Amino acid sequence: MDVVARAIVWASGRPELAGRVLHLCAGPERATPLIELRERVRRLFAARGLRVPPCISLPPRVFSGMLKTASRFMAAETRRAVATLPVFLEYLASDQRFENAATRGLLEEAGIVVPGWASYIDAVLGAYLRAKTADNSAPGVQG
């Protein structure tokens, strides 16, 4: 995103910000709702004619049990990677919000406004889908 590059360049030129942590994130009131993001992604993929698998929601304990059972049949390297998945699932299940009011204030004073995710997600996913379509049209590449 343009705004990330602009914020980094701006902050890099400010000696008074040395040692400070700037939270260039959405902030609690503009955080991306994962279910809404999932549905937006699914709609965009379907609109491009890409296969969208069914969406199945499982309680975390059921999914973890299925994963543990399935991991018995996985290669050792895959099993080790899959063993870390519960940490990420626990993170996603919790309400993670990062405060950015101070950073947002500094950036806005500098004329840098961080847009909400909904204003750019279609463009980001569109670029991804164009690249995916281009990759899949190359000889020998399967979609």
Buried (B, 14 or more C-beta within 10 A) or exposed (E): EEBEEBBEEBBEEEEEEEEEEBEBBBBEEBBEEEEEBEEBBBEBBEEBEBEBEEEEEEEEEEBBEEBEEEBEEBEEEEEEEBEEEBEEBEEEEEEEEEEBEEBBEBBEEEEBEBEEBEEEBEEEBEEEBEEBEEEEEEEEEEE
